[in-house]
Amino acid sequence: MGVDWTKLPPELLESISENLKLYSDYLSFRAVCRGWRSSTPKTPSHLPPQLPWLMLPPSQSYQSHRAFYDLSTNKLRFLSLPESSNPNKRHCGSSHGWLVVLDESPSILLLNPLSRAKLHLPSLSSFPNVHSFNYSHVGKEYSLRSPSGDLYTRNLRQMRDSIKKIVLSVNPSKELRFVAIAILNQTGELVYCKNGDDSWRFIPGAQSYSEDVIYCEGLFYAVDKHGGIAICDVHDDSPKVSIVQTRTQLDGDMQYLINSGDELLLITRHLDLEFSFEPHQSYVVYRTKRFEVSRLVWSGPHWERVKSLYDKMVFIGENSSLSLSASDFTGCMGNCIYFTDDYSESNYDGSLGEHDIGIYKLWDGSIEPLPCYPRNSFFRMGWPTPLWVTPTPC
């Protein structure tokens, strides 16, 4: 007589579920039957860091939902996200599983796509370079002060798009005393706030270290165009910044910092410029040509080229950059860089364009398309650009 798997004891089902390491496996486990579902919590709290999902552009077929591509299962998952589906909305990073959503108002929303939890950061009008804000000044709602002290104006959309990326120190669901850092596009300055603050503050001495920011063991690390590092301690009311001037001055179009084990890695992105012509229209397309990987040698200090990531794979783009071991997940390759387009959204702002995303293989320099986005194909009206989001159920 066969085993009736639906009648397994609840304590055994709970024990099995606690040994599942992938969120997708946990979802499949709970989907078997009602008994398995009732014996396990809807929100698992034991899961290790997860493989990020790729959040795809909104679809007209699923106006209030967003599709997420799961690499490990090669499947799409649809989540209700009306907060990010409006064309006036713009995502401005993902960090610890939370999306940063901006619109043409001063509000800054943190949203967990899985748990539907929401938090608000201090508004854009509370940024330290904002001299005044007034809705009635149509087209010039913001008055800002430049680093030299001059006043200039920005409209709602320009202010929305002036933020390059917002990075969180920790998962807000697990630690209420989190810190957020925002990179300002135009001036290259860094501003920060703590949860519960009413406004943002500058980090003095970190201007131009605006290529990327990561958080590691209590400190924020920011990098400039040539690989210089600013280490920012923002725990106290007076931020402390120490500059690491590296002997190796790196070239490239974009830089990304990665915390990989006990090493600080730098991914340098090189872009090519292409011109695309269509009837009655022509436009510029930027293409990723190659990547270089370096590790920081603290004695010196200097950047040392790395020829292999071995089992590691890194995920870069508008998300908070991260590194994972490929052997922990199915459907992935080690020694690869999984990249998305995080530079052209503000250029096209919804017009025709092409997503520059794929998998860069470090061993031969080739680029493989992601299964959900074949390379060299155009995805019209598919904006904003795709974004890596780590599934964080709690």
C-alpha positions, 0 to 999 in steps of 0.5 A: 500500500502506498504512503498517503503523503497528505497525512504526514504528522505536522511535526514531521512536516515542520521539520522538513520545511525548516530544512528547505533553503530556497524560498521557491522550494518552500512555496512549492512545499506549501502548495502540495496540499492543505495539510502541508500548508496548515502545518507550516508558517506562511512566512518562513524566518529560517531562510539563508540569503536568497537568489535574487529575482529579476523584476521585469517592466510592467505589462499591460496584461497585468496592470497592477502586478509585476512579473519576477523572473526566478533564475533557479526555476526558470519561471515567472512569478507575479506579485501584486504591486500597484505601487510600482506599476504607475508610469509616474513611479520610478524604482530607485534601487532594491536593498535587502529585499525592499524596493525604493519607489519614487513618484512625482511627489516628495514621498520616498516609499520602501516596499517589500514585494513579498510581505507587502510591508511599507515604510516611508523615508523622509521626503525629497523635500527634506534633502539638505540641498532643498532650499524650499518646496512649493506645489504652487510653483508649477514646473519649479516646485523645488528650489535647490542650493548648489555646492557653491551656494547658488539657487536653482529650480527643479520640477517634480520629475527632475527631482524624482530623477535626481536620485541615483540609488538608495541603499539600506544598511539592513533589512528594516523588518529585522532591525528598526535602527536601519540607515539609508544612504542616497546617491545624488546624480547631479552633484555626486554627493551622499546624503543619509538618514536613520529610521525615524529621522525627519530629514536627510543630512549630507555626509561631508567629505564624501562628494564624488564617491558616488559610483556605488555604495555598499554596507559592510560590518557597520560601515558604508563603503562608497567608490569614485570613478577611479576606484578611490574609497570613502569609508563612512561611519554614520552612527553618530550625529557627526558622520566620520569619513576616511578616504582610502587613496588607492595606488591603482587608478582604474578606468572604465565607465561604471564601478560597483562595490561588492562584499564577497566573503572577507574581500572587497571587490570592485567590478568595472563596467566598460560600455560601447556606444551604438547608434540605432536608426529607425524611420523618423527616429534615431537614438543612441544605445549604450552596450556593455562591452566587458567587465573587469574585477579587482580586489582591494589589497589593504597593504598599499593600498591598491587594486589587484586584478582578479581573473576568476571568481571561482564559485562566486557570482555577482549581481549588479545594477540598480540593486545593492550589489551582492555576491553569492555562491553558485553551488548553493543554487540551481540554474546558476553559473559561478565565475559570472556577473549577472548585470542589468541596465542601470544607466539609461532609464533617465536618458530614455525616460519611457521612450524607445530603447533597448535593455542592456542585461545579461550574464558576463562569463569571466573565463572567456569574456562572452555575454550570454542572454538571460533566458527571459531577455534574449540579447540583441532583441528589442523590448519596446515600451518595456520601461522602467528597466529590469531590477534584481530584487532579493526575495525576502519574505520577512 
